[in-house]
Amino acid sequence: AAGSCRRRRLAPLNEDNGRFLLLAALIAAYLSAGATVFSALESPSEAEAQLRWNRTLHNFSRIFNISLPELRAFLRSYEAAMAAGIRVDALRPRWDFPGAFYFVGTVVSTIGFGMTTPATVAGKVFLIIYGLFGCAGTILFFNLFLERIISLLAFIMKACHERQLRRSGLLPPNFRRGPAMSGVGSLVGWKPSVYHVLLILGIFAIALSCCASAMYMAVEGWNYVDSLYYCFVTFSTIGFGDLVSSQNAAYQNQGLYRFGNFVFIFMGVCCIYSLFNVISIVIKQVLNWVLKKFECRCCPKCHKSSTRLSRRNAITPGARLRRHNISVDTDGQYDSDTEGRRLSGEMISMRELTASNKVSLAILQKQLSETANGYPRNVCINTRQNGFSAGVGALAIMNNRLAETSDSR
């Protein structure tokens, strides 16, 4: 039974593949549910608007004695003019330097409002090349911003944690940060909780959106709900383009408003990007919990065999084989006793057990000491480890700096 469990773990459907398939199924279900809700909410309004438009079109054709084909041809010309950025009311120039700067900002940040698009072939070709490097550089900037905002939050939360420990008497009054920190039992292995970071980023994103919405409501004349809607669509880089700020020909204090608009969009995109990555860690933790619940459910004999072995305290030399190749993974924990039983059914001596426990304890203490001092969380003694084993991108940043997947949480 233990061998069958090991073969099942080595099968193509391992934990990573299972998490990927489970997330794909949940995303498909989420998309279907969203499509159902939006279809139910918006479809009646769309049908009613179409009826009103057809009625208006026929009345206009009858009153002014214009044939419907001629009227539709005129409206098609008007639609083409709108796509080119021409409006009945005076608007700001689309391709002066401020307008072009606004456009390239929406390109590299992947907002893509769509109210301004290149019309020439040369402009479209240049956009492809420009967006390729611009979007890549902006994503890198977002990742670096995420790293620094998480480091700042971790520093503040650690200072608050130390202050709380001093008040409770667990830290000496003259304690200072430094190498001695690893010797203090209350701070060894401490890392900020992902839920606390999620709460702080959520509060900051809400406050930023509320302030920006108040500005847009006062300057653009939108109602507050539309302003909040615009903030979310813009900050999340969805960018529908049905509402776009700073598009009128003139504003009161126009320079100040353009600067404030840029600051709010810039800070909002960075903040929401960081918030999305923290939420992704929570989603990953939920997926791990679901997979753990379904682990080995298909084989009750494995549970019985494992329980029987644990009651006998049977220990095998499997941990000894891992003495020279030990890795602490960020996405899960392993039990050396359980892993050893998967390799063999033989017993080992107490000397081998003690040696194995010393190695495991040394690795654990090193990991906790390094995480308490802000070093990377992944610890690996395998010299053949490549540079990508710790992860790449925003998820790796979160794994290194937050206590996000421990079973205790």
N, C-alpha and C positions, 0 to 999 in steps of 0.2 A: 504493500500500500504506500509506504514511504517512497519507493522507487517510482510508482505511478505518479505521485504528486510532483516529484522532481522532473519527470519527463513532461508533465503537463506545463510546468513553469518554463521549460526550455522550448516549448512549442512556439510556432509563429505568433500565436495570440498571447503574448506576454502582457505584463502590466501596462507598459507604454502603449502597445497596440490596443489593448482593451480600453484604456483611458481615451485614446483617440477616437475609437469607434463609438464609445458612449457619448463623447462630446459631439460627434457628428450627428448622432441620432437625436440628441437634445436640441442641437441647433436646427435640424430639420423640423422637429416638432414645434420649436419656438417660432420659426418662420411661418409655418402653417397656421399656428394660432394667431400670429400677428396679421397675416393676410386675411384670415376669417374676420377678425375684429374690425380692421380697417375697411374691408369690403362692406360689412354690415353698417358701419358708421357713415361712410362717404358715398356709397353707391346711390342711395336715394337722393342725396343732395345733387349729385352729378346728373341724374336723370331729370330732376326738376329744373336744373339750370339749362339743360339742353332743350327742354320743352319751352321754357321762357324765351330762349334765344330764337328758336324757330318761329314762335309767335311774333316776336319783335321783327324778325327779318321779313316775314310775309306782310305785316302791317306797313313797314317802311316801303316795301316794293309797291304796295297797292296805293298808299297815300301819295307818293312822289312819282308814280307811273314809271318805275324802273324795273326792267325784267330781272328775274332772279339770277340768271347766268351772268349778266353784267355786274350785278351787285356782288356776287360771290367772287368774281374776278378782281373787283376793286378791293375787297376784303383780303384776298390773297396778297395783293401788292402791299397792303397795310401790314400784314403779318411779316412779310419780308423786310419791311422798313423797321419794324420792331426788333427783328432779329439782328439787324445792323446797328441797333442802338438809337434809332430815331424815335422821338416821342412828340406828342402834340405840345405838351408843356415843355418849357425850357429846362434842360438838364445840364449838368456839368459835362465838359468835354471828356470823352472816354479815353482818348489816347494822348492827352498831354502828359507831362512827366508825373504829376501826382496820380492821375488816373492809371497810367501804365505801371507805376509802382504798386498801387493797390492791386492791379491785376496779377503781377508776378508774385506778390505776397500770397494771393489766393491759390496760385499754381503750386508753389513749392510747399505750402502747408497742406495741400490736397483738399482745400475747402471747395474750390471750383464753383463759385456762384453761378457762372454762366451768363451773367448780364453783359460781359465783355468777352468777345472771342475774336481771334485773328481772322481776317477776311482774305488776306493774300496768301498765295502758295508759299512764298518765302517766309512769311510769319508763321505759318503752320509747321513748316519744316524746322525752323529755329525753335519753336515751342517744344518739339519732340526732344531735341538735343538739350535744350535748356532745362526742361522738366526732369530729364533723366538724372542729371547731376544735382539739380536743385532739390528735388524730393529726397534723394539719398542723403545729401548733406543736412537737410532739415530733420529727417528722422534721426540721424546721428546726434544732432543738437538736442532733440527731445529726450533721447536716452541719457545724454550727459546732464541735462536739466533734472531728469528723474533721479539720477545718482546723487546729485548735490542736494536736492530737496529732501531725499530720504536720509542722507547723512546729517543734514541740519536738524530734521525732526528727531533722528536717533540721538544726537547730541543733547537736544533740549530734554527729551524724555529720560535720558540717562541721568542728567543733572537733577531732574525732579525725583527720579528713583533714589539717587544717593541722598537727597534731602529728606526723603521719607524714611530712609534707613537710619539717618542720623537722629531724627526725631524719635524713632522707636528704640534707639540705643544699640542697634546692630552694627553701627560704624563708629569708630573713634572720632571725636570732634576735630582732630588735626589731620584727618585723612585727606590726601591729595591724589589726583589722578596721576597715573604713571605706571611703571613696571610693577610696583607693589600692589596694584589693584588685583592682579591675578591671584594674590595670596589671600584676599578677603573672600570668605566663603559665600557671603551674601551677594557678591557681584560676579562670581565665577559663572561664565556661561550665560549671563543675562543679555538678552537682545530685545529690542522693542517689538511689541506685538503688532501683527499685521492689522488686527482689528482696531487698535488705537490709531495707527497711521491712516487707516481707511476713514475713521471718524473725523480726524483732523482735516484730511484732504476734502472730505465731503462738506464739512462746515465751511472751509475756505472757498470751495467752488460755489456753494449756495450764496455765500456773502458776496462774492465777486459778480455772480449773475444778477443778484438783486440790485447792486450798485449800478451795473451797466444798464440794466433794464430801466432804472429810474432816469438815467441820462438819455437813453433812446426815446423814452416816453416824452420827456420834456423837449427834446430837440427835433425828433422826427415826427412827433404827433401820433405815434402808435399808442394803442392801449397797452396796459401792463402785461396782459397775457400774451399778446403778440410780441412784445419786447422780450419776455422770458423765452418764448418759442424761438425767436431769432437768436438769442444768446446760446441756447442749447444746440441748435442746428449749426451755428457757426463754430462754437468752441469744440464741438465733437467732430468737426471737419466734414459733416454731412453736406452742408452747403446747397440746399435746394435752389435758392435764388429767388424765391417768391417774395422775400423781404430782404432788402440790401440797404445797408446804412450808407450815409455820406454820398448820396447820389443827386441831391438837388443842386441847382445852379449856385445858390448862395445860402449861407447860414449866418446867424448872429454869432460872433466870435468864431469864425470858421476855422482859423488856424488852431485855436485851442481845442475845438471839437474834433478836428482831424487827429490831433495828437492823442487826445483821450480815447478816441475810437481805436487807434492803433495799439495803445497800451492795453486796453481791455481785451481786444482780440488776441494779442500776443500772450498775455498772462492767462487768459481763459483757455486757449488751446494747450499751453504747457500744463496747466493744472488738470484739465480734463484728461489729457493723455496720461499723466501720472495716476490719476484716479482710476482710469480704465485698467491700467496694469495691476494696481492693487486689487481691484475687483476680480481680475483674471486669476490671481493667486488664490482668492477665496473660492472661486469656481473650481479650480484645480484641487483644492483641499476637499471640497464636497465630492468631486469625482473619485478621489482616493478613498474617501469614506464609503461611497457606494460600492466600489470594487472590493474593498475589504469585507463588506457584508456578504458579497457574493462569492468570496474566495472559498474554493473547495466545497461549495454547497452541493455540487453534483456527486460527491463521493463521500457518503457517511462513514465508510470503512476507514477512510483516511483520518477522520476526526477521532474515531475510536482507537485506532492504532497510535495516533499521536498522544492522546490522553493517557493511554496505557503506558507508553514509554516515559512520559513526563512524571507519572506517578512512581515509576521504578527509579527515577533519577538516572537513567541510562545516559552516559556521556561517551562520545565517540571522538576519534582523533581528527575530525573534520576541521576543528578550529586550528589544530596544529599546522595543517596544510596552508592555512591563510596567514600564517605568521609573517611571511615575507611579502605578502601582497594584500595589504589591508586598506580598505577604502571606506570612508564614511560618506554615504550618499545623502543628498539633501532631500530626496523625495521619499524617503522611507527609512526604516530601521530594521535591523535584522537581529535575530537571536542566535548567538553562536551555538548554543546548545541544540536548537532546532535544526539549524543548517548542518551541524555535524551529523545528526542522525540521518540526514538525507544521503550522506556519502557512505556510511557504513553502519553496520549493526554491532560492531565490536565495542567493548569497553576499554577505557584507558585508565592509567594509574592516576593517583592523586597528584603526583609530581607534574605530569603533563597538564592536568587541570589547572594547577597553580600557575604554571608558566604561561598558559594560554590566558588566564584571567589577568596576569600582570601586564601582558602585551595589550589586551583590550582596555585595561584601565589606563595605561599610559597614553594610548591613542585618544581615549575619551577626555582625559585631563588636558592633553595638548589642544584638542579641538575647543574645549570650553574656555581655556585660557586665551586662545587666539580670537575667538568670537567676542569675548569680553573686552578685548583691546581694539576691536574694530578690524581685525584681519579677515581675509576670506574664510567663509564657513567650510568649504570643501577641504578636506585633509586627505591626501593620498600619498602613500609611500611607494607606490609603483612607479619606477623610473621610466617605464615605457608609456606613461600616460601622455596623450596628446593635448594640444592646447585648447581643444573644444570640449573636453570632458566636463568642465565646470559650467557649461552652458554659454549661450551667446544671446546678446540682446537684453531687452528690458526684463524678461523673466529671470535671467541669470543675476541681474542687478538686485532684484527683489529677493531672490534666494540667498544671496550673499549677505544681505544687510538686515533681513527681518527673520523673526522666528515664525515661519508661516506654515510649516507642515509637520510639526512635532505632534505626536499622539496625545501629549498632555493638553494640547489646546483643542 
